[in-house]
Amino acid sequence: MAKTEVRTCFNCSEHIPPETEHFIIDGDPYCKECVEVREYTACQYYLDGEFMGDSENDDRVDHIQDYDDEYEEEKLYKCIKEFSIDMYDSDENLIENEQKVILIGSTWERQDYSSMSDVRLQSELGWLEVADETLDTHFVEI
């Protein structure tokens, strides 16, 4: 299972929520409180007084406006009610007479896509797809 990563400012370690204005400098995220913007005919960007770049001809800094921010936090779920599901191979074909028991306490990460049901969940145990009703009755978001 992929480790859940929360986007944090590389300078102050504060959480940067989705749809929030922020900066990317040398590939790292920074909150707008840490980056000083000095306007001239374009903008210059300073981090703790050190010039980091400008808005003209500079590939080091990207100013991400809140309406352009497409970051989404990963959603994690914990199983609260044991159940069994049918097993599928890597090509999503049903494996006859084989089931997997989903144990109470197991942690699952919601994926962006689902091909066979409403929701796809991934963990170190593999993946599973469940209906919205099963998600609501057998899991809690953590």
Disulfide bonds with the S-S distance in Angstrom:
none
